[in-house]
Amino acid sequence: MTNTALIKDIAAKGSDKEAIALGLIRAHADLTSLLEGMSAKPAAVKFGCEKVVQIISEKAPSLVYPYSTALPASSTPKTTS
């Protein structure tokens, strides 16, 4: 799957983000396009990519770890005092 097709699939209304994430985990995919998508203007792309990265980080954190310094600030957990 090309990066453009991946982003279109993620942004599609009703797309199965869990299935997409699991496919990327199985393929040990490069997550660069997802990280770029997290900064995109269209909300469907931005939030879809964030959700897929979240699922991947929960199920296979070792795939996300190499990109941890490249994650946008909006994806870092917020703490409350």
Contact map, one row per residue, 1 for C-alpha under 8 A:
111011000000000000000000000000000000000000000000000000000000000000000000000000000
111111000000000000000000000000000000000000000000000000000000000000000000000000000
111111100000000000000000000000001000000000000000000000000000000000000000000000000
011111110000000000000000000000000000000000000000000000000000000000000000000000000
111111111000000000000000000000000000000000000000000000000000000000000000000000000
111111111100000000000000000000000000000000000000000000000000000000000000000000000
001111111110000000000000000000001100100000001000100000000000000000000000000000000
000111111111000000000000000000000000000000001000000000000000000000000000000000000
000011111111001000000000000000000000000000000000000000000000000000000000000000000
000001111111001110010000000000000000000000011001100100000000000000000000000000000
000000111111101000000000000000000000000000011001100000000000000000000000000000000
000000011111111000000000000000000000000000010000000000000000000000000000000000000
000000000011111000000000000000000000000000010000000000000000000000000000000000000
000000000001111100000000000000000000000000000000000000000000000000000000000000000
000000001111111110000000000000000000000000000000000000000000000000000000000000000
000000000100011111110000000000000000000000000000000000000000000000000000000000000
000000000100001111111000000000000000000000000001001100000000000000000000000000000
000000000000000111111100000000000000000000000000000100100000000000000000000000000
000000000000000111111110000000000000000000000000000000000000000000000000000000000
000000000100000111111111000000000000000000000000000100000000000000000000000000000
000000000000000011111111100000000000000000000000000110110000000000000000000000000
000000000000000001111111110000000000000000000000000000010000000000000000000000000
000000000000000000111111111000000000000000000000000000000000000000000000000000000
000000000000000000011111111110000000000000000000000000000000000000000000000000000
000000000000000000001111111110000000000000000000000000010001001000000000000000000
000000000000000000000111111110000000000000000000000000000000000000000000000000000
000000000000000000000011111110000000000000000000000000000000000000000000000000000
000000000000000000000001111111000000000000000000000000000000001000000000000000000
000000000000000000000001111111100000000000000000000000000000000000000000000000000
000000000000000000000000000111111000000000000000000000000000000000000000000000000
000000000000000000000000000011111110000000000000000000000000000100100000000000000
000000000000000000000000000001111111000000000000000000000000000000000000000000000
001000100000000000000000000001111111100000000000000000000000000000000000000000000
000000100000000000000000000000111111110000000000110110000000000000000000000000000
000000000000000000000000000000111111111000000000110000000000000000000111000000000
000000000000000000000000000000011111111100000000000000000000000000000000000000000
000000100000000000000000000000001111111100001100100000000000000000000000000000000
000000000000000000000000000000000111111100001110110000000000000000000001000000000
000000000000000000000000000000000011111110000100000000000000000000000001000000000
000000000000000000000000000000000001111111101100000000000000000000000000000000000
000000000000000000000000000000000000001111101100000000000000000000000000000000000
000000000000000000000000000000000000000111111100000000000000000000000000000000000
000000000000000000000000000000000000000111111111000000000000000000000000000000000
000000000111100000000000000000000000000001111111000000000000000000000000000000000
000000110110000000000000000000000000110111111111100000000000000000000000000000000
000000000000000000000000000000000000111111111111110000000000000000000000000000000
000000000000000000000000000000000000010000111111111000000000000000000000000000000
000000000110000010000000000000000000000000111111111100000000000000000000000000000
000000100110000000000000000000000110110000001111111110000000000000000000000000000
000000000000000000000000000000000110010000000111111111000000000000000000001000000
000000000000000010000000000000000000000000000011111111100000000000000000000000000
000000000100000011011000000000000100000000000001111111110000000000000000000000000
000000000000000000001000000000000100000000000000111111111000000100000000000000000
000000000000000000000000000000000000000000000000011111111100000000000000000000000
000000000000000001001000000000000000000000000000001111111110000000000000000000000
000000000000000000001100100000000000000000000000000111111111101100000000000000000
000000000000000000000000000000000000000000000000000011111111111100000000000000000
000000000000000000000000000000000000000000000000000001111111100000000000000000000
000000000000000000000000000000000000000000000000000000111111100000000000000000000
000000000000000000000000100000000000000000000000000000011111111100000000000000000
000000000000000000000000000000000000000000000000000000011111111110000000000000000
000000000000000000000000000000000000000000000000000000001001111111000000000000000
000000000000000000000000100100000000000000000000000000011001111111000000000000000
000000000000000000000000000000100000000000000000000010011001111111110000000000000
000000000000000000000000000000000000000000000000000000000000111111110000000000000
000000000000000000000000000000000000000000000000000000000000011111111000000000000
000000000000000000000000000000100000000000000000000000000000000111111110000000000
000000000000000000000000000000000000000000000000000000000000000111111110000000000
000000000000000000000000000000000000000000000000000000000000000001111110000000000
000000000000000000000000000000000010000000000000000000000000000000111111000000000
000000000000000000000000000000000010000000000000000000000000000000111111101100000
000000000000000000000000000000000010011000000000000000000000000000000111111100000
000000000000000000000000000000000000000000000000000000000000000000000011111100000
000000000000000000000000000000000000000000000000000000000000000000000001111100000
000000000000000000000000000000000000000000000000010000000000000000000011111110000
000000000000000000000000000000000000000000000000000000000000000000000011111111000
000000000000000000000000000000000000000000000000000000000000000000000000001111100
000000000000000000000000000000000000000000000000000000000000000000000000000111110
000000000000000000000000000000000000000000000000000000000000000000000000000011111
000000000000000000000000000000000000000000000000000000000000000000000000000001111
000000000000000000000000000000000000000000000000000000000000000000000000000000111
